Amino acid sequence: MSEGYEFILTYAERIIGVILVLIGVALTYNTYNNQSAAGWAAGYFTVIGIILVFLGLLTLIVKLK
């Protein structure tokens, strides 16, 4: 693969990781602070937010070849 594509893929991977972390944190925070709005699905939204944070951090830590 050429240098240009590796450069673009590296930054795209980092940007996607940061976006996943931000969405996960926002989802978890808002669900935790306003559980009555989510109703019976508050637990599901909290778990999904934590999973998104974990996936985002994993994307930031792991390096592709």
N, C-alpha and C positions, 0 to 999 in steps of 0.2 A: 504494500500500500504506500502511496506517496506521502511525503511530509505534510502536504496541505490537508489531506483527509484526516491524518492522525491528529493534527492540530485542532481541526473542527470537531472531531469526535470527542476529543478530550474535554473541550469546553462545553460541548453539548451534554456530555455525561454529568459534568459538575452542575450545570444550570438545572438539569432535570432533577438531580439529587436535592438541590436547594429548594426547588419548587415543591417537591414531595414533602420535605421536612416542614416547610411553611404551611402547606395545606393540612398536614397531619396535626401540627400544633394548633392551628386555628380551629380545626374540627374538634379536637379534644378539649380545648379551653372553652369554647362556646357551649359544647354539650355539657361539660361539667358545671358551668355556671348557670345554665338554664335548662335543667333536666325536665322541667314540666313542659317545655315546648316540644321536646322530643317524645315525651310520653313513654310508652312501653319500650321503645326502640333506643332509649338513651344508652343502654349498655352496649348495643351493637355499634352505635356511632362512636362511642369511646374506644372500643376495641379496634375499629377500622382506623381511627385517627392514630392510635399507637402503632398499628401495623404500618401505616404510611410513614410515620416518623422513622421506624426501624428500617424500612426499605430505602428511604432517602439517605439515612446515615450509611447504610450498607453500600449504596451507590457512590457515596463520596469517599468511602474508605477503600473499597476494592478497585484495583486497577486492571484495565483490560490489556491484553497483549497487542 
